[in-house]
Structures are given as structure tokens and as C-alpha cells.
């Protein structure tokens, strides 16, 4: 695979073998027309691209020329952060034509810009040039290319490049592994992703909880709960501490499959109690019609000095309204206010919809009026709900 990189590099290089020549028009129809409004590292304000070019031209007119480090810090890195990738590619080409030698950092920036512009082929051209110039690619180089391939759904090409990296002695960073794991999971290759975990240990890159969470989330979304729990057990055996995301993935997966008891068991197992995890459980209980159980859960979390938030309250209000218990929902809102939780537009929309479902338009209108008086601006959903209520 890497042998082909030199061929790609040749195809895209100009007559000068030391110049990175990438046709800018292929990357952006008019890369110089985009506005730029940021401050550079040294206080230069870029009000538009012309100002950037003026500063760039001043730098390239100097003798001797500033180093690539100065160009990168002053211009390239800030422009990349502003996502004007085509301009960076153009500047890099001009700098090299004028004899400013690139380093690994600037070439990595160039590869990243090519990938962001959807031209992974040009990214590999730059990699080929790096190898010709004797500039050693690093983990950032390969991780950037792998991410570019993943973004184009070329996940198996990314795996091939990764395997060749290993064969050639490059030690992948955990970021590279995570990139491939995410790509395999999002393309439905969960089994391959699980198998991909195993060699990481022997290569000295112990999977962290982020890597495991990626696969756990995918397994749960596909309904492979047994496999998810097996992997979760492996995480704990290895001494890796699950975090809130780990538990949230599993709890949501269990709740969505109707396994509330297992979800509750996982919930109770959590070491770091967090209102986000409680909200997942409360939402699942409400969707199953177990409102009393959800209310009981809120009582439990209060005993642990964890206060419900607006999401918790809106979930309960919505559940009561859907069951026709709008007066009870309004009691919950009153309790919210006593605890210092202000209703938001979602809260008011839920109450309005609850009254509309019972054809109590006078009450719905009063909620709308209260909403406006409290300074909460109605939105299109609010008015659509009212209109639908009047049309019934």
C-alpha cells in the first residue's frame, strides 16, 4: 500500500521534484473569497482574506525568509482553526516554491487540510513527499489519514493502511485505534471491532474506557445486550473503571429492550451517581408507564443529595400529561418552582399539549399567557399545538 504512495506522489507532483503541487482549483472553487475574522498568534487581526495575504506576502518578501515554524504559528495554524483549508494548501505550495522547507508539523497540517477538503488522495500525495524528503511521518500523520478514510466510509482501506503501519514498525497511538474502532462500529462491523481490541494489548496500547464505550454503545444499539454485558465484565476484570457514559449506554440499552430490572441493577452498581444516568432510568420507566416507580426513583436520588434538574422534571410532567393527569403535572411544575427550577419552553409546551389533548383550550391559553408573562418566548411548536387544539 505505501509503495503506491510514491506513485500517487509522482502523479500529483510538478516538474520540480521538491515541490508539493496540488491543483488548488480541485480543492476549492474560490478559496480566496472566504472571510476571515480572527486574531493571529501575535495580535494581527484578519478582517478578510486580503489582510491574510498582505501579511503572507510581507513574510515571503523578507530575506532571509522566516522559518516554517514562524509561518505555521502565525498563519497556517490559525487559518486551519478557522476552517479555511484551501487557503492553507495554497500557501503551503507557495512557501515551498520560494524555498521555505516544510517540517513534519506543517506537512501534517497540509495532510489534514487535504482530508478536510475531501481529497484523501492528495493527503497520500503529501505523505509520499514526506517519505521522499526524509521527513519521518508520526502518529499524527497516520491518524489524520486514517480519520480521512473513515470520514469517506473507506474503513477497510483504513484498516489495510493501519496493518501496514504495524508491519513497517510504526507504533500506533490510541487515537488511531479509536478512529478505526469508531469507523468499524458506525459501518456495522461490530464483530470486527471487538476482534480489533485484542491485538491492542500485545502492541502496548491498552484499550481505555473510551475505546470500550465505543463498542458497548454499538452493541447496545444493535440489541446485542449479552455481548455488551460480556464486554462490560471484561472491562471490570481488567481493572478499567467504567464511567457515566459506560453505564448510560448499558442502562439505555436495557431499558429500550424492556429489561428494567437489569437496568436497575446496573444503575445501583454505579460508583459515581450522576443525574444524567438517573434521567435515563426515569425516562425509561415513564415510557413503560411505570410513573409511580419513576417518582419513587426521584425520592431515592434526593436522599443521596442529588437534585433533579429540568430534564428530570419535564420527563415527569410529560408522562403525567400523556396519562391525562394534567393537574398532577401542574403540581410537579409548582414543586419545581419551589426548588428553584424554572420551567422552560419545553415545560410549557408539554402543559399546553396536555390541556389540548383534553380539549381544555381555555387552560391551554392561560398556560400560553403565563409563559409569555414569565419571559419565555413561545416557538413554532407552541403555536402549532394551540392551532391543532382549536381545530379538533
C-alpha positions as CSV (number, residue, x, y, z in Angstrom):
1,X,0.0,0.0,0.0
2,X,2.7,2.5,1.0
3,X,4.7,1.7,-2.2
4,X,1.7,3.1,-4.1
5,X,2.0,6.3,-2.3
6,X,5.2,7.2,-4.2
7,X,3.3,6.6,-7.5
8,X,0.5,8.9,-6.3
9,X,3.0,11.5,-5.3
10,X,4.6,11.4,-8.7
11,X,1.2,11.8,-10.4
12,X,0.5,15.0,-8.4
13,X,3.9,16.5,-8.4
14,X,5.1,19.2,-10.8
15,X,8.3,19.3,-12.8
16,X,10.2,20.3,-9.7
17,X,10.5,17.1,-7.7
18,X,10.9,19.0,-4.5
19,X,7.6,20.9,-4.7
20,X,4.2,19.8,-3.5
21,X,2.0,20.8,-6.4
22,X,-1.7,20.2,-5.7
23,X,-4.2,21.8,-8.1
24,X,-6.0,24.3,-5.8
25,X,-9.0,24.6,-8.1
26,X,-9.6,20.9,-7.5
27,X,-9.9,21.7,-3.8
28,X,-11.9,24.9,-3.7
29,X,-13.6,26.8,-6.5
30,X,-12.6,30.1,-4.9
31,X,-10.6,29.6,-1.8
32,X,-9.5,33.3,-1.6
33,X,-13.1,34.6,-1.4
34,X,-13.9,33.4,2.1
35,X,-14.0,36.0,5.0
36,X,-11.5,35.6,7.9
37,X,-12.1,37.3,11.2
38,X,-9.8,36.2,13.9
39,X,-6.6,37.3,15.6
40,X,-3.3,35.7,14.8
41,X,-1.0,34.4,17.5
42,X,0.9,37.7,17.5
43,X,-2.0,40.1,17.6
44,X,-2.7,40.5,13.8
45,X,-6.4,40.9,13.1
46,X,-7.6,39.2,9.9
47,X,-10.7,41.1,8.8
48,X,-10.7,39.4,5.4
49,X,-8.6,37.1,3.3
50,X,-6.8,40.1,1.7
51,X,-5.3,41.0,5.0
52,X,-4.1,37.5,5.4
53,X,-2.5,37.6,2.0
54,X,-0.9,41.0,2.7
55,X,0.8,39.6,5.8
56,X,1.8,36.5,4.0
57,X,3.3,38.5,1.1
58,X,5.3,40.6,3.6
59,X,6.7,37.5,5.2
60,X,7.7,35.9,1.9
61,X,9.4,39.1,0.8
62,X,11.7,39.1,3.7
63,X,15.3,37.9,3.3
64,X,16.2,35.6,4.7
65,X,12.7,34.1,4.7
66,X,11.1,33.3,8.0
67,X,11.2,29.7,9.1
68,X,8.4,27.3,8.6
69,X,7.8,27.4,12.4
70,X,7.0,31.1,12.1
71,X,4.7,30.6,9.1
72,X,2.9,27.8,10.9
73,X,2.4,29.6,14.1
74,X,1.4,33.0,12.6
75,X,-0.7,31.9,9.6
76,X,-1.2,28.2,9.0
77,X,-2.5,27.0,12.4
78,X,-4.9,30.0,12.9
79,X,-6.3,29.6,9.4
80,X,-6.9,25.9,9.9
81,X,-8.8,26.7,13.1
82,X,-11.0,28.9,11.0
83,X,-11.5,26.0,8.6
84,X,-10.2,27.8,5.5
85,X,-8.4,24.7,4.3
86,X,-8.0,25.7,0.7
87,X,-6.1,28.8,1.6
88,X,-3.6,26.8,3.7
89,X,-3.0,24.4,0.8
90,X,-2.3,27.3,-1.5
91,X,0.1,29.0,1.0
92,X,2.0,25.7,1.6
93,X,2.6,25.3,-2.1
94,X,3.8,28.9,-2.5
95,X,6.1,28.7,0.5
96,X,7.8,25.6,-0.9
97,X,8.2,27.2,-4.3
98,X,10.0,30.0,-2.5
99,X,12.4,27.7,-0.7
100,X,10.8,27.5,2.7
101,X,11.3,24.0,3.8
102,X,8.4,22.1,5.5
103,X,8.7,20.1,8.6
104,X,6.6,17.3,9.9
105,X,4.2,19.6,11.7
106,X,3.5,21.8,8.7
107,X,3.1,18.7,6.4
108,X,0.7,17.2,8.9
109,X,-1.3,20.4,8.8
110,X,-1.3,20.1,5.0
111,X,-2.5,16.5,5.1
112,X,-5.2,17.4,7.5
113,X,-6.4,20.2,5.2
114,X,-6.5,17.8,2.2
115,X,-8.6,15.3,4.2
116,X,-10.9,18.1,5.4
117,X,-11.5,19.1,1.8
118,X,-12.4,15.5,0.9
119,X,-9.2,14.9,-1.1
120,X,-7.7,12.0,0.8
121,X,-5.7,11.2,-2.4
122,X,-3.9,14.5,-2.1
123,X,-3.2,13.7,1.5
124,X,-1.4,10.5,0.5
125,X,0.5,12.5,-2.1
126,X,1.8,14.7,0.7
127,X,2.7,11.6,2.7
128,X,4.7,10.3,-0.3
129,X,6.5,13.6,-0.5
130,X,7.3,13.4,3.3
131,X,9.0,10.0,2.7
132,X,10.9,11.3,-0.3
133,X,12.2,14.2,1.7
134,X,13.2,12.0,4.6
135,X,10.7,13.6,6.9
136,X,9.6,10.9,9.3
137,X,5.8,10.5,9.5
138,X,4.5,10.3,13.0
139,X,1.4,9.0,14.7
140,X,-0.4,12.3,13.9
141,X,0.3,11.8,10.2
142,X,-1.2,8.3,10.1
143,X,-4.1,9.1,12.5
144,X,-5.1,12.0,10.2
145,X,-5.1,9.8,7.1
146,X,-7.0,7.1,8.9
147,X,-9.6,9.6,10.0
148,X,-9.8,10.9,6.5
149,X,-10.5,7.4,5.1
150,X,-13.0,6.8,7.9
151,X,-14.9,10.0,7.1
152,X,-15.2,8.8,3.5
153,X,-16.5,5.4,4.7
154,X,-13.4,3.7,3.4
155,X,-13.0,1.8,6.6
156,X,-11.4,-1.3,5.2
157,X,-8.8,0.8,3.3
158,X,-8.1,2.4,6.6
159,X,-7.6,-1.0,8.3
160,X,-5.2,-2.0,5.5
161,X,-3.1,1.1,6.0
162,X,-3.2,0.5,9.7
163,X,-1.9,-3.1,9.3
164,X,0.8,-1.9,7.0
165,X,1.8,0.7,9.6
166,X,2.3,-2.1,12.1
167,X,4.3,-4.2,9.6
168,X,6.7,-1.3,9.0
169,X,7.3,-0.7,12.6
170,X,5.2,2.3,13.3
171,X,3.6,2.2,16.8
172,X,0.0,3.4,16.5
173,X,-1.3,5.8,19.1
174,X,-4.5,5.1,21.0
175,X,-6.2,7.8,18.8
176,X,-5.5,5.7,15.7
177,X,-7.1,2.6,17.3
178,X,-10.1,4.7,18.4
179,X,-10.6,6.1,14.9
180,X,-10.7,2.6,13.4
181,X,-13.0,1.3,16.2
182,X,-15.4,4.1,15.7
183,X,-15.3,3.5,11.9
184,X,-15.9,-0.2,12.2
185,X,-18.8,0.3,14.6
186,X,-20.5,3.0,12.6
187,X,-20.4,0.8,9.5
188,X,-21.9,-2.1,11.3
189,X,-18.8,-4.2,11.6
190,X,-19.1,-4.6,15.4
191,X,-17.7,-8.2,15.4
192,X,-14.6,-6.9,13.6
193,X,-14.3,-4.0,16.1
194,X,-14.4,-6.4,19.1
195,X,-11.7,-8.6,17.5
196,X,-9.7,-5.4,16.8
197,X,-9.4,-4.8,20.5
198,X,-7.4,-8.0,21.2
199,X,-4.1,-7.1,19.4
200,X,-4.0,-3.7,21.1
201,X,-2.7,-5.2,24.4
202,X,0.1,-7.1,22.8
203,X,1.1,-3.9,20.9
204,X,1.4,-1.9,24.1
205,X,-1.8,0.1,23.6
206,X,-4.1,-1.0,26.3
207,X,-7.7,0.0,25.3
208,X,-9.1,2.7,27.6
209,X,-12.7,3.2,28.6
210,X,-13.3,5.4,25.6
211,X,-12.5,2.6,23.2
212,X,-14.7,0.2,25.1
213,X,-17.5,2.7,25.3
214,X,-17.5,3.0,21.5
215,X,-18.1,-0.7,21.1
216,X,-20.5,-1.0,24.0
217,X,-22.7,1.7,22.6
218,X,-22.8,0.0,19.2
219,X,-23.6,-3.4,20.7
220,X,-26.4,-1.9,22.7
221,X,-27.9,0.0,19.8
222,X,-27.9,-3.3,17.8
223,X,-29.7,-5.1,20.6
224,X,-26.7,-7.4,21.3
225,X,-27.1,-7.0,25.1
226,X,-25.5,-10.3,26.1
227,X,-22.3,-9.4,24.1
228,X,-22.4,-5.9,25.6
229,X,-22.6,-7.3,29.2
230,X,-19.8,-9.8,28.4
231,X,-17.6,-7.0,27.2
232,X,-18.6,-4.9,30.3
233,X,-17.5,-7.8,32.5
234,X,-14.1,-7.8,30.7
235,X,-13.7,-4.1,31.4
236,X,-14.1,-4.6,35.1
237,X,-11.9,-7.7,35.2
238,X,-9.1,-5.7,33.6
239,X,-9.4,-3.1,36.3
240,X,-10.7,-0.4,33.9
241,X,-13.1,1.9,35.7
242,X,-16.4,2.3,33.9
243,X,-17.6,5.9,33.6
244,X,-21.0,7.6,33.3
245,X,-21.0,7.0,29.6
246,X,-20.4,3.3,30.0
247,X,-23.4,2.9,32.4
248,X,-25.6,5.2,30.3
249,X,-25.0,3.1,27.2
250,X,-25.9,-0.1,29.1
251,X,-28.8,1.3,31.0
252,X,-30.3,2.8,27.9
253,X,-29.9,-0.5,26.0
254,X,-31.5,-2.5,28.8
255,X,-34.4,-0.1,29.1
256,X,-35.0,0.0,25.4
257,X,-35.3,-3.8,25.3
258,X,-37.7,-3.8,28.3
259,X,-35.2,-5.2,30.8
260,X,-35.9,-2.7,33.6
261,X,-34.7,-5.0,36.3
262,X,-31.3,-5.4,34.7
263,X,-31.2,-1.7,34.1
264,X,-31.9,-1.0,37.8
265,X,-29.2,-3.5,38.8
266,X,-26.7,-1.6,36.7
267,X,-27.9,1.6,38.0
268,X,-27.4,0.6,41.6
269,X,-23.9,-0.7,40.7
270,X,-22.8,2.7,39.6
271,X,-20.0,4.1,41.7
272,X,-20.4,7.8,40.7
273,X,-24.0,8.7,40.9
274,X,-24.9,11.3,38.2
275,X,-28.2,12.9,37.4
276,X,-27.8,12.1,33.7
277,X,-27.9,8.4,34.4
278,X,-30.9,8.9,36.7
279,X,-32.6,10.8,33.9
280,X,-32.1,7.8,31.5
281,X,-33.7,5.4,34.0
282,X,-36.6,7.8,34.9
283,X,-37.3,8.4,31.2
284,X,-37.3,4.6,30.5
285,X,-39.7,4.0,33.5
286,X,-42.1,6.7,32.3
287,X,-42.1,5.3,28.7
288,X,-43.1,1.9,30.2
289,X,-45.9,3.6,32.1
290,X,-44.2,3.0,35.4
291,X,-44.7,6.6,36.6
292,X,-45.0,5.7,40.3
293,X,-41.7,3.8,40.0
294,X,-40.1,6.9,38.4
295,X,-41.4,9.1,41.2
296,X,-40.0,6.7,43.7
297,X,-36.6,6.8,42.0
298,X,-36.6,10.6,42.3
299,X,-37.2,10.2,46.1
300,X,-34.1,7.9,46.2
301,X,-31.9,10.4,44.4
302,X,-32.9,13.2,46.7
303,X,-31.9,11.1,49.7
304,X,-28.5,10.9,48.1
305,X,-28.3,14.7,47.9
306,X,-28.7,14.7,44.1
307,X,-31.2,17.2,42.9
308,X,-33.4,16.6,39.9
309,X,-32.9,19.0,37.0
310,X,-35.2,20.5,34.4
311,X,-34.8,17.3,32.2
312,X,-36.0,15.1,35.1
313,X,-39.0,17.3,35.8
314,X,-40.0,17.7,32.1
315,X,-39.9,13.9,31.8
316,X,-42.3,13.5,34.7
317,X,-44.6,16.3,33.5
318,X,-44.8,14.8,30.1
319,X,-45.5,11.3,31.4
320,X,-48.4,12.6,33.6
321,X,-49.9,14.7,30.7
322,X,-49.9,11.7,28.4
323,X,-51.8,9.7,31.0
324,X,-54.3,12.5,31.3
325,X,-53.1,13.7,34.7
326,X,-52.5,17.3,33.7
327,X,-53.4,18.7,37.2
328,X,-50.8,16.4,38.7
329,X,-48.3,17.6,36.1
330,X,-49.0,21.2,37.1
331,X,-48.4,20.2,40.7
332,X,-45.0,19.0,39.6
333,X,-44.3,22.3,38.0
334,X,-45.3,24.1,41.2
335,X,-42.9,21.9,43.1
336,X,-40.2,22.7,40.6
337,X,-40.6,26.4,41.2
338,X,-40.3,25.9,45.0
339,X,-37.0,24.1,44.4
340,X,-35.7,26.9,42.2
341,X,-36.1,25.0,38.9
342,X,-37.6,27.4,36.3
343,X,-39.9,25.9,33.7
344,X,-38.5,26.3,30.1
345,X,-40.2,26.3,26.7
346,X,-40.4,22.5,26.8
347,X,-42.2,22.5,30.1
348,X,-44.8,25.0,28.9
349,X,-45.3,23.2,25.5
350,X,-45.9,19.9,27.4
351,X,-48.6,21.5,29.6
352,X,-50.3,23.2,26.6
353,X,-50.3,20.0,24.7
354,X,-51.7,18.2,27.8
355,X,-54.7,20.6,28.0
356,X,-55.2,20.5,24.3
357,X,-55.4,16.7,24.4
358,X,-58.3,17.1,26.9
359,X,-59.9,19.8,24.8
360,X,-59.4,22.3,27.6
361,X,-58.4,25.2,25.4
362,X,-59.1,27.9,28.0
363,X,-56.5,26.3,30.3
364,X,-54.1,25.9,27.4
365,X,-54.5,29.6,26.6
366,X,-53.8,30.5,30.2
367,X,-50.6,28.5,30.2
368,X,-49.6,30.3,27.0
369,X,-50.3,33.7,28.6
370,X,-48.3,32.7,31.7
371,X,-45.4,31.6,29.5
372,X,-45.3,35.0,27.9
373,X,-45.6,36.8,31.2
374,X,-42.6,34.8,32.5
375,X,-40.5,35.9,29.6
376,X,-40.4,32.5,28.0
377,X,-40.8,33.1,24.2
378,X,-43.3,30.7,22.5
379,X,-41.9,28.9,19.5
380,X,-43.5,27.3,16.4
381,X,-44.3,24.1,18.3
382,X,-46.2,26.2,20.9
383,X,-48.4,27.8,18.3
384,X,-48.8,24.7,16.2
385,X,-50.1,22.8,19.3
386,X,-52.6,25.6,20.0
387,X,-53.8,25.6,16.4
388,X,-54.2,21.8,16.4
389,X,-56.1,22.0,19.7
390,X,-58.6,24.6,18.3
391,X,-59.1,22.5,15.1
392,X,-60.2,19.4,17.0
